[in-house]
Amino acid sequence: MRRKNAWSAVLAVVMVTAVTPAAPAQAASQLVVDLATQTGALRYGATGFLYGLGDEGIPNETMLAALKPQVTAQKAPDGLQHPNGDALKIAPMFKRAGGRDIQIYMQDVYKQWPYENLGINDYLAKVDTMVRKVVADPYRASYVYVPFNEPDQIWYGGNLTGFMNDYRTVYRRIRSIDPGARIAGPNFASYRSADLRTFLQFARDNAVLPDVTTWHELGNDFFTSWNAHYSDYRAIESSLGISPRSITINEYGRSSGDLGVPGNLVQFVAKFENSKVDGCLAYWTTAGGLNDLVTRNNQATGGWWLYKWYGELTGGTVAVTPPAASGSLQGLAAFDQAKKQARVIFGGNNPASGTYDTNLVVKGIPSALGTPVHATVWGVDDTGLNPSPGPYKLTEADFTPASGQVTIPLTGLKGSSAYHVVVTPAKAATSGSRYEAEFADLSGSITYGQVSSVDGSTRFVVTAPTDGYYNVGLRYSAPGDGGASRTVRLRLNGSDLTDVTLPAATGWNTVTAKVFLTAGINRLEVGAAQLDYIDVASSSGTITAYEAESGANTLGGAARVSSNSAASGGGYVGYVGAGAANTLRFNNVTVPSAGRYRMVVTYANGELGEGASNYNTNIVDRYADIAVNGGSTVRHYFRNTLGWSNYRTTVVDVTLAAGANTITFGNASTKYAPDIDRIQIAAPLG
């Protein structure tokens, strides 16, 4: 259900760093976490997106992988509904990032919304074409067909019998071409108990039961009635003798007020994880931004950090009792006995603009955590579509359990914010720029105060305010090496960066590497080592800029220099692409030695595309084919900047020869590349 363009309504945001009540604070409530009551394996099911992925690299794999994505719902192969989001085209990136299922919205093959109703035979012909493309795709096993979208409102409003008959026809057609197909349905626009019962009974009797049951939760009733919806659905299955289906709420969140707002999104994350179902954030704004979790080029909004915290939960979930089952304050928690670590995520308030107090009660604390235990409380605020500065530490203290229980009093919490509590054995306090190893994504064994990994690694997610060099300090110890030095591999955003030598140390020591980070989110992975933490601090280094409009460059065909005061030098090069002859070549790009370099491209792209015309903003993510020294091209997609005077940066890795090089931008198709302002060249290490 995507019926409005909410983009303009959320562009403005005021970032608040101090707690200033906008409404009278409510009396302290109580959120209870019971570490002794396990509720199941982590599903991470709420981390799903409808059109959250636009094109290869939009958003980039780093932004996606940190969230442990599970399900995404995307456009039909070569569909006309939107310019981007094709399920088959985003599949390689989604699977590399660890994604599980890709749902295909098959009716999005049509251009209009509501979908043009050209008759079932027209649709069946399209189904034939789509399914054959899926069968030929290397990721065939990951796809789930969604043959109808909101049939209670589109094509079949008030005609449930007609829908069921056509569902049976399309289901059988899909299976005739793809016998192993997984098929979802009915995909109603809301929870409809009576219609679900009728549909499931029909599907059972006609041997067309969906493999995945889907519906949407887009209204206010989710907040008060989700538990009733879920329980009622499971009761319907049981009464009909149907084995439990996997459930995906493949559109969740209201048209305004939920996307990107951490305090509201906690509601969905907590309830879906508690019910062990999957969910996809609704598509109300633009494609390719993880439904407002990502802004600009791969920069995180406040909402992204909530899902990052969610993805970092390990062990199994444990019981959480909120002040009221259908109230605004909700949470989820996990306990990892092997890591001796409990994590709690919570938030929510009514009104969202107000503040509130709560007592976080953690009980069932095992003796293995020791006494006292250490609790660190982090917060992240709503930043709308502006980049988030990241989480801030709210409080940190040791607590002595009494009968296995501690109470952490929290005051002045913001209704639109989310909070993350990490409980460990007693340890030293953390500092502002420090990323503690035991809070990171880990492979290997762990002892507290540090991470010890013999053959694994420690993966840190860090945020950089701008493109540039940063000093990364690794705090380590090597007591198991007999005082000998050791070398560990440092990886950045999934690629090898360098080997770092850790000199012999009988105690704790720090080595520093100067690394070029991109604005926004970066993943730093440190190989087998005993780590305490890493520090990240801004630094300086050699970055050489080349303006696109410079006379030293070569313009081919229709490519030409134009003026724009928003561009770095007052000019840019446009009309690159739409034909092989129209190119921009940077000459004399000079580096001291051969190797891989980071090329920061400043560009603008405000193109809007065709598709359904009465909802969403149909942005186009232009691409350029980039060649170094006349060699083979590498395609790079450029996220839409929402205006031709909005210049953003994206980073492309290029391999350069020692001395002078040429770098050529082009697009031999009928499509244009973005307007190019300038490039900057920097070595990966300073």
Residue, then its C-alpha position, 0 to 999 in steps of 0.5 A: m500500500r503505497r499511496k503518497n509521496a511522504w518525501s517532502a514531509v520528512l526532509a526537515v529535521v531538528m537534531v537535539t542533543a540535550v534532553t528537553p521535555a516537550a511534554p510533562a514526563q510520565a511516571a516511571s514505568q517498569l520494563v522487566v527482562d528475565l534472563a532465565t526464561q528463554t523464548g527461542a532462537l533469534r530470527y532477526g525477522a523484522t529486518g526486511f524491506l519493500y523496495g529498500l534496495g534500488d540497484e547494485g550498491i544502492p545502498n552499499e553492502t556495508m550498510l546492508a550486511a551490518l543489519k543481518p537482513q533476512v527478507t526483501a520484497q522487490k519489483a517483478p523482473d523487468g517490471l514497469q512499476h518503478p525505475n529500480g528495485d528489480a528483484l533479480k538485479i539486486a539479488p547478488m548484493f542481497k545474498r552477499a550481505g547474508g540475506r535469506d529470501i527475496q519476495i517478488y511482487m509480481q503485479d509490479v510488472y504493471k506500470q500503474w497503481p492501482y494495477e491496470n486490470l487487463g484480464i487474467n489472461d494478460y496477467l498469465a502471459k506476464v506470469d509465464t515470462m517472469v517465472r521463466k526468468v526466475v527459473a534461469d536465475p542463479y539465485r532461483a532458490s532464494y525467491v518467493y513469488v507474491p502473485f497478488n498484492e492487496p487483492d482485497q482492494i485491487w482487482y478483487g475488492g468485494n469479490l473474494t471468490g473471484f480472487m481465490n479462483d484466480y489465485r488458484t489459476v496463477y498458483r498452478r501456472i507458477r508451479s507448472i513452470d517452476p515445480g519447486a516454487r515457493i509462493a506467498g499469499p494472500n497479501f491482504a492490505s490489513y489483517r482480515s480474519a474472516d477472509l483469511r479463514t475462507f482463503l486458507q480453507f479454499a487453498r487447503d481444499n484445492a492444494v494451493l496453500p501458500d508456503v508463506t502467509t503474508w498480509h500488511e500491518l500499516g495502521n494504528d491497530f498494529f500497536t494495540s492488536w498485533n498479538a491478537h492478529y498473530s494468535d488469531y491467525r495461528a488459531i485459524e491454521s490449527s482449526l483447519g488442520i493446516s501446518p503452521r506457515s512461515i509468516t511475512i508482514n511484507e509491508y509494515g509501518r504507517s505512511s508517516g511517523d514510523l519510518g526512520v523513527p527509532g522509538n516507533l520502530v522498536q514496537f515492530v522489531a520487538k513484536f515481530e521477533n517475539s512472534k518469530v515472524d518476518g517483516c518488511l518496512a513499507y515503501w512510502t518514500t524512495a527506493g534504495g534507502l532501506n526505507d529511510l534507514v539510509t540517507r544520502n550516500n550510505q549514511a545512517t539515520g537514527g533508525w539504522w542504528l536500531y536495526k544495527w543493534y538488533g543485528e548484533l543480538t546473539g545467543g537466544t531471546v529471553a522474556v521481556t515484560p513491558p508495562a502493558a502488552s499493547g502499550s507504547l513502551q516495548g523491548l526485546a532482549a537476548f542473552d548469550q551465555a558463552k559470551k557472558q553478555a545480555r543485550v536489551i533494546f527498548g523504546g517508545n512513548n506516547p506522545a512520541s515528542g515527550t519524555y518518560d522515565t522507566n526502571l529497567v529490571v533485569k532478573g535471572i542473572p546467572s552467577a557466571l556473570g559475577t558480581p557486580v555486573h556492568a551495564t552500559v546504556w546507549g541512546v539514538d535519536d530520530t534524525g529524520l532523513n539527516p545523517s545520524p551522529g550515531p549512538y551516545k552513551l546515556t549512563e554506565a555503572d556497576f550494579t550488585p545483583a540481589s537474588g539475581q536481580v538488578t534495577i537500572p533507573l532511567t529518566g528523561l528518555k525521549g519518546s522518539s528515541a531507542y535505547h540499547v543496554v549491554v550487561t556484562p561482568a564488571k569492566a572499565a568504563t568506555s570512552g566516547s570514540r572507543y569501540e569495545a571489542e566485546f560489543a562488536d560482531l565476533s567470531g571466536s571465543i571471548t573472555y571479558g575485558q577483551v576478545s580472544s580469537v585464535d582463528g576468527s575475527t572481530r568486526f567493528v561498525v564505525t561511523a565517519p562524519t566525512d570522507g577522509y583519513y582516520n587514525v584507527g588505534l588497536r588496543y591489544s595484548a599477546p600473552g599467548d605468543g610467548g612475547a613474540s610479535r604477530t601479524v593480523r589482517l585488517r579488512l575494510n568494508g569486506s575487502d583486505l586492506t593491510d596486514v598490521t604487525l602487533p609488536a611483542a607485548t606482555g601487557w596491553n599495547t596500542v598500534t595505529a593505522k591511518v585508514f581512509l574511511t568513507a562518510g557514513i558507515n564503515r566495517l573494520e575487521v581485525g583478524a585473530a588477536q586478543l583485543d580490548y577496543i579500537d579508537v577512531a580519530s580524525s586525521s590528515g593525509t594526501i588527497t588530490a582533487y581534479e575538477a571535471e571542468s578543468g581544461a586538462n581533461t578531454l570531453g568526448g561527443a556531447a559531453r560539455v562543461s556547465s556552470n552551477s554555483a553549488a559545484s565545488g569549482g562553480g562548474y561541472v560536466g554534464y551530458v556524459g553517456a546516452g551514447a558511447a561517444n559522450t565521455l569525460r576523461f580525466n587526464n594526468v591523474t598522478v600517483p606515486s606508486a601502483g596499487r588500489y586507490r580510493m576515488v571520491v566522486t562528487y556528482a549530482n543526479g536529480e533525474l525522476g523516472e517513469g512508473a506509477s505516477n500517484y505515489n512515491t518519488n520515482i527516482v533514477d539511480r544513474y550509472a557510469d561505466i568507468a575505465v582506467n587507462g583505457g582498460s575494461t570498464v567497471r559499472h558504478y551506480f550513483r544514488n539519486t541526490l534529489g536535485w541537480s544542485n545537490y552534490r554528494t560523494t560516493v567512493v569507487d576503488v580504482t587500480l592505478a599505475a605509478g605516474a600519470n593515469t587517465i580515468t574515463f566516465g561514460n555510458a554507452s546505453t541510451k541512459y546518461a551518467p550523473d553530472i560530474d563535479r570532481i574526483q579526489i584520489a586518496a590511498p587506502l592507507g595514509 
